[in-house]
Amino acid sequence: MTDQDWMELSEAITQLRSQLSAAREAAVGQDLLFTVGAVEVELGVEARREAGGGGGLKFGVVSLQGKGSLSSGTTHKVKLQLQPHDRAGGSIDVGDTVSALPSR
């Protein structure tokens, strides 16, 4: 896996937070809202041993899709259950604007 394919676990959670925030902003003024309950995320992570002075173990999110490449790390699945809330501890409502209902 190249460094371009590597995403810190914290970065993946930041991206999720950003997308939930965008959905929340889209809900402003909407009549139909959805309250976000527990958010369950399953990620593929790879543990890498860092060399050098600091050393340590580092976890990064990887694609779980099959690829024809080799990696020196070991990939594991990690399941996170996150409970989103606002700063006051309240639930979060999300929505989106659509011009028409999707056809069946």
C-alpha positions in Angstrom: 0.0 0.0 0.0 1.4 3.4 -0.9 1.2 6.5 1.3 -1.5 7.9 -1.1 -3.7 4.9 -0.2 -3.3 5.4 3.5 -5.9 7.4 5.5 -5.5 7.9 9.3 -8.4 6.4 11.3 -9.0 9.9 12.7 -9.2 11.3 9.2 -11.9 8.8 8.3 -13.9 9.8 11.4 -13.4 13.5 10.5 -14.8 12.8 7.0 -17.8 11.1 8.5 -18.4 14.0 10.8 -18.1 16.4 7.9 -20.7 14.5 5.9 -23.1 14.3 8.8 -22.7 18.1 9.4 -23.5 18.7 5.7 -26.6 16.6 6.0 -27.6 18.5 9.1 -27.2 21.9 7.3 -29.3 20.5 4.4 -32.1 19.8 7.0 -32.6 23.5 7.9 -36.0 24.6 6.9 -37.1 21.2 5.7 -40.5 19.7 6.8 -39.3 16.1 6.7 -36.3 15.3 9.0 -34.5 12.2 10.1 -33.0 11.8 13.5 -29.6 10.2 13.4 -29.4 7.2 15.8 -26.3 5.1 16.3 -23.9 5.2 13.4 -22.2 1.9 12.7 -19.1 2.0 10.6 -17.0 -1.0 9.5 -13.5 -0.2 8.3 -10.6 -2.1 7.0 -7.5 -1.0 9.0 -3.9 -1.9 8.6 -1.4 -1.9 11.4 2.0 -0.5 10.5 5.1 -0.5 12.7 6.8 2.8 12.6 10.6 2.7 12.4 12.9 5.4 13.8 13.2 7.4 17.0 9.5 7.5 17.9 8.6 4.1 16.7 5.2 2.7 17.7 2.2 1.2 16.0 0.0 3.2 13.6 -3.5 2.3 12.3 -4.8 3.4 8.9 -8.0 2.8 6.9 -7.6 0.8 3.8 -9.9 -0.4 1.0 -11.4 -3.8 1.6 -11.7 -4.4 -2.2 -9.4 -6.9 -3.8 -6.4 -5.3 -5.5 -3.4 -6.8 -7.2 -0.9 -5.2 -4.8 1.3 -6.4 -2.0 1.5 -4.8 1.5 3.8 -5.4 4.4 1.0 -4.8 7.0 -1.9 -7.0 8.1 -5.4 -5.8 7.4 -8.2 -6.2 10.0 -11.8 -5.2 10.1 -12.8 -2.7 12.8 -16.4 -2.0 13.7 -17.2 1.3 15.4 -20.5 2.4 16.8 -20.7 6.1 17.1 -23.6 8.1 18.8 -23.7 11.5 17.2 -25.0 14.4 19.3 -24.7 18.2 19.3 -22.7 20.2 21.8 -25.6 20.2 24.2 -25.9 16.5 24.0 -29.1 16.6 21.9 -30.0 14.4 18.9 -29.1 15.5 15.4 -31.7 15.8 12.6 -30.6 15.5 9.0 -32.4 16.0 5.7 -32.0 16.8 2.1 -33.8 18.7 -0.6 -35.3 16.7 -3.5 -37.4 17.9 -6.4 -39.4 14.7 -6.7 -39.8 11.3 -5.1 -37.7 8.6 -6.8 -39.6 6.2 -9.1 -40.2 2.7 -7.9 
